[in-house]
Amino acid sequence: MKILHTCYIFYFFVAGLYVKCGSRYEEINDKVNEQGMSVMLENMAFHSTAHLSHLRTIKSLEKIGATVSCNAFREHMVYSCECLKEYLPIVTNLIIGNVLFPRFLSWEMKNNVNRLNLMREKLFENNELYITELLHNTAWYNNTLGNKLYVYESSIENYTSENLRNFMLKHFSPKNMTLIGVNVEHDELTKWTSRAFQDYVPIPYTNQKEVTPKYTGGFISVEDKNVKKTNIAIAYETQGGWKSSDMITLTVLQTLMGGGGSFSTGGPGKGMYSRLFLNVLNSYNFIESCMAFSTQHSDTGLFGLYFTGEPSNTSDIIKAMALEFQKMNRVTDEELNRAKKSLKSFMWMSLEYKSILMEDLARQMMILNRILTGKQLSDAIDSITKEDIQRVVHNFLKTKPTVVVYGNINYSPHYDEICNILGHK
């Protein structure tokens, strides 16, 4: 188990236990169906354990004023808590107890079934989250990162204590865990962590199955009569993900492209000089919003554009997206310098938030097994050149595009036609 800390002079601290376990690692085949297990575990977090009942857990958290959460992602799960520093012993024991000694009582699980359906419905109601989900499902069709990050209705029958325990036995080993403490002393954190593990009986460790994601690309269109506009996302595979030396180059490119909405409130500094704002929103009245996105995982990722506009102009929107992809490798010194400064400013401001700092430390340690300081990241951003941008754009444009059309799809072209517009024969 890895333990990291940072210490500042604040009264509050944030702790997070990260487990290398998520929808990517769920086995779905003729013999095993683990679909949705990660989300099911999220649903049962901070319930009864061998040491505390659910009621006692809630009462304890209320008494010390702690905020807890559990979130399942594609490659990890995180149990986190924010609280006054004096309650570190209680919080550490509570988090680790939830991971090592859950009881999965039948009546608690039964009472929470509806939450699984509610979580799925909320995902579908959020356009951006749902399109991100569809992009992954399509880009890595029927494998690893393409596994759905919600529970099928048909998978509810697998929501049993036995299945959850078996899934945890495969993945919830200390070797797969990283504990991050922001604004705590290292000696204190390790002391209370070791005490929380004193009742733990280790099980024989089996290596996690590391299946390489198989990028498929492709097309999906989903109609939603409640959505009046047409949402289009086009993405390409970026090989290497977090482990790639091009990770920072892609982030600079995303900042350079920027984006926004046709109606924006507030003052200057909102990306109005980014390329998509200048070239797209200022030029096409049928495009309501546009943005560049970079979604990176441990060994692969996606880079793309997401536009929203009038359904009758769907083909024109795709042509506008294609034009931006084609011009993406032509970068001026002014654009590049502005993007670097903007990204560094955003990075330093983000690292002032304890929860973001915790997430950054966890990802770096879990994936890279090292930590880059803010100064090192800032220097890496400064080192990016126009040639780096040109190289990464050239590399990902060679891959097969992943296309998602959502909302009003009445005017959507077929995939082959979209590929022709993008310049893929």
Stockholm file with secondary structure:
# STOCKHOLM 1.0

chainA/1-425         MKILHTCYIFYFFVAGLYVKCGSRYEEINDKVNEQGMSVMLENMAFHSTAHLSHLRTIKSLEKIGATVSCNAFREHMVYSCECLKEYLPIVTNLIIGNVLFPRFLSWEMKNNVNRLNLMREKLFENNELYITELLHNTAWYNNTLGNKLYVYESSIENYTSENLRNFMLKHFSPKNMTLIGVNVEHDELTKWTSRAFQDYVPIPYTNQKEVTPKYTGGFISVEDKNVKKTNIAIAYETQGGWKSSDMITLTVLQTLMGGGGSFSTGGPGKGMYSRLFLNVLNSYNFIESCMAFSTQHSDTGLFGLYFTGEPSNTSDIIKAMALEFQKMNRVTDEELNRAKKSLKSFMWMSLEYKSILMEDLARQMMILNRILTGKQLSDAIDSITKEDIQRVVHNFLKTKPTVVVYGNINYSPHYDEICNILGHK
#=GR chainA/1-425 SS CEEEEECCSCSEEEEEEEESCSGGGCCBSSSCBCTTHHHHHHHTTTSCBSSCCHHHHHHHHHHHTCEEEEEECSSCEEEEEEEEGGGHHHHHHHHHHHHHCBCCCHHHHHHTHHHHHHHHHHHHHCHHHHHHHHHHHHHTTTSGGGSCSSCCGGGGGGCCHHHHHHHHHHHCCGGGEEEEEESSCHHHHHHHHHHHTTTCCCCCCCCCCCCCCCCCCEEEEEECTTCCSEEEEEEEEEETGGGSTTHHHHHHHHHHHCEEESSCCSCSCSSTTSHHIIIIITTCTTEEEEEEEEEECSSEEEEEEEEEECGGGHHHHHHHHHHHHHTTTCCCHHHHHHHHHHHHHHHHHHTTSHHHHHHHHHHIIIIISSCCCHHHHHHHHHTCCHHHHHHHHHHHTTSCCEEEEEECCTTCCCHHHHHHHHTCC
#=GC SS_cons         CEEEEECCSCSEEEEEEEESCSGGGCCBSSSCBCTTHHHHHHHTTTSCBSSCCHHHHHHHHHHHTCEEEEEECSSCEEEEEEEEGGGHHHHHHHHHHHHHCBCCCHHHHHHTHHHHHHHHHHHHHCHHHHHHHHHHHHHTTTSGGGSCSSCCGGGGGGCCHHHHHHHHHHHCCGGGEEEEEESSCHHHHHHHHHHHTTTCCCCCCCCCCCCCCCCCCEEEEEECTTCCSEEEEEEEEEETGGGSTTHHHHHHHHHHHCEEESSCCSCSCSSTTSHHIIIIITTCTTEEEEEEEEEECSSEEEEEEEEEECGGGHHHHHHHHHHHHHTTTCCCHHHHHHHHHHHHHHHHHHTTSHHHHHHHHHHIIIIISSCCCHHHHHHHHHTCCHHHHHHHHHHHTTSCCEEEEEECCTTCCCHHHHHHHHTCC
//
